[in-house]
Amino acid sequence: MLKISSLKSGYDGMEILRGVDIYVDPGEIVALIGTNGAGKSTLLKSIFNLADIYDGQIIFKDKDITNLPTHDLIREGISFAPQGRLVFSDMTVFENLEMGAFIFTDKELVKRNIKDIFEKFPTLKAKQKHNASTLSGGQQQLLSIARALVQNPELLLLDEPSLGLSPIAMKEVFSKIVEINHRSVSVLIVEQNVKQAVSIANRTYILENGRVALEGNKDILKNPETSQIYFGLK
């Protein structure tokens, strides 16, 4: 589904990724882990055309999408829930979802998509008339994910979805990610909670200094090389 080859990217001429090769197959959850500054978020932003690409290629469903404008990427079937629970705090839950569906001109389609989201996220349905600022941190994260899902993606990019959440809220968010994946949405996730991310992922890449240092399955944390790359992993 997604194939990234020899990707070099960064910001304002500063190279963060130094030749990254990864792939995501249909139906997979793929995790990106690594120390701070390894280039994890930059990889997601490069896919979504929010970083500068200096070399390499990004292929999605056999189409070269390298440097394709973000609004076109959404139409191609890629959506992004960024780090930090970025919601429109002074807008209602319903209005946030409407904002997520900005690419659609068919109002009936938007209504159907939002209705489908409320079936998947009953907590948000109950809060649909409430301003996003009144939601808990976990609920805001679910809203951020739901706003991306209202675009009907085939590939969902998630950047640190558990950041700042309580253990209970984090458990709910990860459970929802697995549920989303079971509904035929592939997921590429950057996550600080390494053990949790690896536990739900089909495959995991460890980034180090802008390069893929290691790739593996759920046993990747048992690899002796892992502890050398990522201190604190046991």
Residue pairs with C-beta under 8 A, 6 or more apart in sequence:
1 23
1 24
1 25
1 26
1 28
1 60
1 61
1 154
1 155
1 186
2 22
2 23
2 24
2 47
2 58
2 59
2 60
2 155
2 186
2 188
3 22
3 23
3 58
3 59
4 20
4 21
4 22
4 23
4 43
4 47
4 56
4 57
4 58
4 59
5 21
5 56
5 57
5 58
5 59
6 19
6 20
6 21
6 55
6 56
6 57
7 17
7 19
7 20
7 21
7 43
7 46
7 53
7 55
7 56
7 57
7 58
8 15
8 17
8 18
8 19
8 20
8 53
8 54
8 55
8 56
9 15
9 16
9 17
9 42
9 43
9 46
9 51
9 52
9 53
9 54
9 56
10 16
10 17
10 42
10 51
10 52
10 54
11 42
11 51
11 52
12 52
13 52
15 54
15 210
16 39
16 42
16 51
16 210
17 39
17 42
17 43
17 46
17 210
17 211
18 209
18 210
18 211
19 55
19 56
19 210
19 211
20 39
20 43
20 56
20 207
20 210
20 211
20 212
21 212
22 30
22 32
22 43
22 205
22 212
22 215
24 30
24 155
24 186
24 188
25 186
25 202
26 154
26 186
27 181
27 184
27 186
28 186
28 187
28 202
28 203
29 177
29 178
29 181
29 186
29 187
29 189
29 200
29 201
29 202
30 186
30 187
30 188
30 189
30 201
30 202
30 203
30 204
30 205
31 189
31 190
31 191
31 197
31 198
31 200
31 201
31 203
31 204
31 205
32 40
32 43
32 44
32 188
32 189
32 190
32 191
32 204
32 205
32 207
33 40
33 190
33 191
33 194
33 197
33 198
33 204
33 205
33 206
33 207
33 230
34 40
34 206
34 207
34 208
34 213
34 229
34 230
35 208
35 229
35 230
35 231
38 207
38 208
38 209
38 210
39 207
39 209
39 210
39 211
40 159
40 190
40 207
41 83
41 159
41 160
41 190
42 51
42 210
43 190
43 207
44 80
44 157
44 159
44 188
44 190
45 51
46 53
46 58
47 58
47 65
47 73
47 78
47 80
47 157
47 188
48 70
48 73
48 78
48 80
48 157
49 67
49 68
49 69
49 70
49 73
50 70
50 80
53 66
53 67
56 66
57 64
57 66
58 64
58 65
58 66
59 65
60 76
60 77
60 78
60 155
61 76
61 77
61 154
63 76
65 72
65 73
65 76
65 78
68 76
71 103
74 103
74 151
74 153
75 103
77 152
77 153
77 154
77 155
78 153
78 154
78 155
78 157
79 148
79 149
79 151
79 153
79 155
79 156
79 157
80 148
80 156
80 157
80 159
81 144
81 145
81 147
81 148
81 156
81 157
81 158
81 159
81 161
82 144
82 159
83 159
83 160
83 163
83 190
84 160
84 163
85 137
85 140
85 141
85 143
85 144
85 163
85 164
86 144
87 96
87 132
87 135
87 140
87 143
87 144
87 147
88 95
88 96
88 99
88 132
89 131
89 132
89 133
90 131
90 132
90 133
91 99
91 131
91 132
92 128
92 129
92 130
92 131
92 132
93 124
93 127
93 128
93 129
93 130
93 132
93 135
93 143
94 114
94 128
94 129
96 132
96 143
96 147
97 114
97 117
97 124
97 143
97 146
97 147
97 150
98 110
98 114
99 147
100 146
100 147
100 148
100 149
100 150
100 151
101 110
101 113
101 114
101 150
101 151
103 151
104 110
104 113
110 150
113 150
113 151
113 152
114 150
117 124
117 146
117 149
117 150
118 124
118 125
118 128
119 125
120 146
120 149
120 176
120 179
120 180
120 183
121 142
121 146
121 176
123 139
123 142
124 139
124 142
124 143
124 146
127 134
127 135
127 139
132 140
132 143
135 143
136 169
137 164
137 165
137 166
137 169
138 165
138 166
138 168
138 169
138 170
138 172
138 173
139 169
141 161
141 162
141 165
141 169
141 173
142 172
142 173
142 176
144 161
145 156
145 158
145 161
145 173
145 176
145 177
145 180
148 156
149 156
149 180
149 185
153 185
154 184
154 185
154 186
155 185
155 186
155 187
155 188
156 180
156 185
156 186
156 187
156 188
157 188
157 189
158 177
158 187
158 188
158 189
158 190
158 191
159 190
160 190
160 191
160 192
161 173
161 174
161 177
161 189
161 191
162 170
162 173
162 174
162 191
162 192
162 193
162 196
163 192
165 173
170 193
170 196
174 196
174 200
177 187
177 189
177 200
178 200
180 187
181 187
181 200
189 197
189 201
191 197
194 221
194 230
194 233
195 221
197 204
198 204
198 218
198 220
198 221
199 218
201 218
202 217
203 215
203 216
203 217
204 215
204 216
204 217
204 218
204 220
205 212
205 214
205 215
206 212
206 213
206 214
206 215
206 220
206 226
206 229
206 230
207 213
208 229
213 225
213 229
214 220
214 223
214 225
214 226
214 229
216 223
220 226
221 233
221 234
226 233
227 233
227 234
